[in-house]
């Protein structure tokens, strides 16, 4: 009887997660529609008025565009957070260099806009979820671009094998932060530098890494850049399979 109740509870939990996943997906999609309309209307108004827009109106239009961009970023990160939290892992042989290339493709505009230089050492092949691991790289690299210093971002990805794990590092030359915040920076909606970012990118990366059986941490100091580290099981350890949902 106890095992039957336990099975029923697990099935109910699965149904609840699936329902919530669908809700998040639909909510993000529906919220983005009016957001795009607001952004397009602001662009159209600016185009129609041309040089006839006074300084105050120009400032208001800029605030509208910035608000639309922040809201769109937040919606994207909420969707990504649920992706990392509720999606089943699909472990397979994954070349981490390919995952890095995919991450770079996804944020190519951000890298160009910031004139960022992204380099990497040779990276290993691991067992993991390709798109999940690409998301980890993407969020760590995006973080380096968001919290850059006055100089263009210089980002380097490296890896070493240590203690039965692959230990990856993403190092940047950005603003850095006080080491006292090294743990809290991975909490949802934590933002150490004012309004930059949604505060979800690092939380998404943390959840994906943990679901792969790994760890994530950071070293930093104000004005000295940051290094974000994450570990993944080496070949002799297993990654949770498709049934390994978040608890």
Long-range contacts (C-beta under 8 A, 24 or more apart in sequence): 14-245, 17-86, 17-245, 20-82, 20-86, 21-82, 21-86, 21-87, 24-78, 24-79, 24-82, 25-79, 25-82, 28-75, 28-76, 28-78, 28-79, 31-71, 31-75, 32-72, 32-75, 35-68, 35-71, 35-72, 35-75, 38-64, 38-68, 39-64, 39-65, 39-68, 39-72, 42-68, 70-195, 70-198, 73-197, 73-198, 74-198, 74-200, 77-198, 77-199, 77-200, 77-201, 77-204, 78-198, 78-200, 80-135, 80-139, 80-200, 80-201, 80-204, 81-188, 81-200, 81-203, 81-204, 81-207, 83-132, 83-135, 83-204, 84-132, 84-135, 84-204, 84-205, 84-207, 84-208, 84-211, 85-207, 85-246, 86-245, 86-246, 87-132, 88-242, 88-243, 88-244, 88-245, 89-128, 89-129, 89-132, 89-211, 89-212, 89-239, 89-240, 89-241, 89-242, 89-244, 90-129, 90-130, 90-242, 91-127, 91-128, 91-129, 91-239, 91-240, 91-241, 91-242, 92-127, 92-128, 92-129, 92-130, 93-125, 93-126, 93-127, 94-125, 94-126, 94-127, 94-128, 94-129, 94-130, 94-133, 95-123, 95-125, 96-123, 96-124, 96-125, 96-126, 96-133, 96-159, 96-166, 96-168, 97-122, 97-123, 98-130, 99-130, 99-133, 99-134, 99-137, 100-134, 100-137, 100-157, 102-130, 102-131, 102-134, 102-137, 102-138, 103-134, 103-135, 103-137, 103-138, 103-141, 104-137, 104-141, 106-134, 106-138, 107-138, 107-141, 107-142, 107-145, 110-142, 110-145, 111-141, 111-145, 113-145, 114-145, 114-148, 114-152, 114-153, 115-152, 115-153, 116-141, 116-144, 116-145, 116-148, 116-152, 116-153, 116-154, 116-155, 117-152, 117-153, 117-154, 117-155, 118-155, 118-156, 118-157, 119-154, 119-155, 119-156, 119-157, 120-156, 120-157, 120-158, 121-156, 121-157, 121-158, 121-159, 122-159, 123-157, 123-159, 123-168, 124-159, 124-161, 124-166, 126-166, 126-232, 126-233, 126-235, 127-233, 127-235, 127-238, 127-239, 128-212, 128-232, 128-239, 129-208, 129-212, 132-208, 132-211, 132-212, 133-208, 133-212, 133-232, 135-204, 135-205, 135-208, 136-205, 136-208, 136-209, 136-230, 137-170, 139-201, 139-202, 139-204, 139-205, 140-170, 140-202, 140-205, 140-228, 141-170, 142-201, 143-197, 143-201, 143-202, 143-228, 144-170, 144-172, 144-174, 144-226, 146-196, 146-197, 147-174, 147-175, 147-177, 147-192, 147-193, 147-196, 147-197, 147-226, 148-172, 148-173, 148-174, 148-175, 149-173, 149-174, 149-175, 149-223, 149-225, 161-234, 164-233, 164-234, 164-236, 164-237, 165-214, 165-231, 165-232, 165-233, 165-234, 165-237, 166-231, 166-232, 166-233, 166-234, 167-229, 167-230, 167-231, 168-229, 168-230, 168-231, 168-232, 169-227, 169-228, 169-229, 170-227, 170-228, 170-229, 171-225, 171-226, 171-227, 171-228, 172-225, 172-226, 172-227, 173-225, 174-225, 174-226, 175-222, 175-223, 175-225, 176-220, 176-221, 176-222, 176-223, 176-224, 176-225, 176-226, 177-220, 177-221, 177-222, 177-226, 178-220, 178-221, 178-222, 179-219, 179-220, 179-221, 182-217, 182-218, 182-219, 182-220, 183-217, 185-218, 186-216, 186-218, 202-228, 205-230, 207-246, 211-240, 211-244, 211-246, 212-239, 212-240, 213-237, 213-238, 213-239, 213-240
